[in-house]
Amino acid sequence: QVQLVESGGGLVQPGGSLRLSCAASGSIYSKDVMGWYRQAPGKQRELVARVFNGGSTNYADSVKGRFTIPRDNAKNTLYPQMNSLQPEDTAVYYCNDWRAVVTGMARWGQGTQVTVSS
């Protein structure tokens, strides 16, 4: 099972941007769908976006138009890009194999904290 390490989080002002990194311990080429998730304080983890092996993506309405999630299979890494950040985007962000998550087989990394505050 691929393990993922998220990084790149931090404190950013409203309207700012962050680029995260999600590096896999093994190949993600065979993972046809990778998911990007977040968990805000006191809330359940939610799916933010999915990226398919061919590069197509879909996004939660709350982040559509602001977030993108390029996928680099050669580097086994995802590069979630977050723009126009708002306080409600404050959360711990994770990546994972989407199919493993929906089947209950996923193991979660530490995630990376993103805090949006002035």
C-alpha positions in Angstrom: 0.0 0.0 0.0 1.3 3.4 -1.0 2.1 5.8 1.9 1.8 9.5 1.4 3.6 12.4 3.0 2.0 15.8 2.9 3.9 19.0 3.3 3.9 22.7 2.4 1.2 23.9 4.8 1.5 27.0 6.9 -0.1 30.3 7.9 -1.4 32.5 5.1 -3.5 35.6 5.0 -7.0 35.6 3.4 -6.6 35.9 -0.3 -3.2 34.3 -0.3 -1.9 31.1 -1.9 -0.2 27.9 -0.9 1.3 25.1 -2.9 1.2 21.8 -1.1 3.1 18.6 -1.9 1.9 15.1 -1.5 4.7 12.6 -2.1 4.1 8.8 -2.3 6.4 6.1 -1.1 5.7 4.1 -4.2 4.3 4.4 -7.6 1.0 6.2 -8.0 0.8 5.3 -11.7 -1.5 2.4 -10.9 -3.8 4.5 -8.7 -6.3 5.6 -11.2 -7.8 8.2 -8.9 -6.0 10.1 -6.2 -8.0 12.2 -3.7 -7.2 15.3 -1.8 -9.0 15.7 1.5 -9.2 18.1 4.4 -10.4 18.0 8.0 -11.3 21.2 9.7 -11.4 21.5 13.5 -14.5 19.7 14.9 -15.6 18.5 11.5 -15.3 15.2 9.5 -12.7 14.7 6.9 -14.1 15.7 3.5 -13.1 15.1 -0.1 -11.8 18.3 -1.7 -10.8 17.1 -5.1 -10.0 14.0 -7.2 -7.4 13.7 -9.9 -7.5 10.9 -12.5 -4.6 9.2 -14.1 -5.2 11.0 -17.4 -5.1 14.3 -15.6 -8.8 15.2 -15.4 -10.0 16.5 -12.1 -13.1 17.3 -10.2 -13.5 19.6 -7.2 -15.9 20.2 -4.4 -18.1 23.3 -5.0 -16.4 25.1 -2.1 -13.0 25.1 -3.8 -13.9 25.1 -7.5 -12.1 27.8 -9.4 -9.6 28.3 -6.6 -7.8 25.0 -6.1 -6.0 22.8 -8.6 -4.3 19.5 -8.2 -1.7 18.7 -10.8 -0.4 15.1 -10.7 3.1 14.1 -11.6 3.2 10.3 -12.0 6.9 10.3 -12.8 7.7 11.9 -9.4 4.9 10.0 -7.6 3.8 13.4 -6.3 0.7 15.5 -6.3 1.0 19.3 -6.0 -2.2 20.8 -4.7 -2.3 24.5 -5.4 -4.6 26.6 -3.4 -5.4 30.2 -4.4 -7.7 32.9 -2.9 -7.6 31.2 0.4 -10.3 32.0 3.0 -10.5 31.3 6.7 -13.0 28.5 6.1 -10.2 26.7 4.2 -8.4 26.3 7.5 -7.9 22.5 8.0 -5.4 19.7 7.9 -5.0 18.6 4.3 -4.3 15.0 3.2 -3.9 13.0 0.0 -4.8 9.4 -0.5 -5.7 6.7 -2.9 -9.4 7.5 -3.5 -10.4 3.9 -4.1 -8.6 2.8 -0.9 -10.5 5.4 1.0 -13.9 4.4 -0.3 -13.3 0.8 0.5 -12.0 1.5 4.0 -8.5 0.2 3.2 -6.7 3.5 3.3 -4.0 4.5 5.8 -3.7 8.2 6.5 -0.5 10.2 6.8 0.0 13.1 9.2 -1.4 15.7 6.8 -0.3 19.3 6.6 -1.9 22.1 8.5 -3.2 25.1 6.6 -4.3 28.1 8.6 -5.9 31.1 6.9 -5.9 34.1 9.2 -5.1 37.7 9.3 
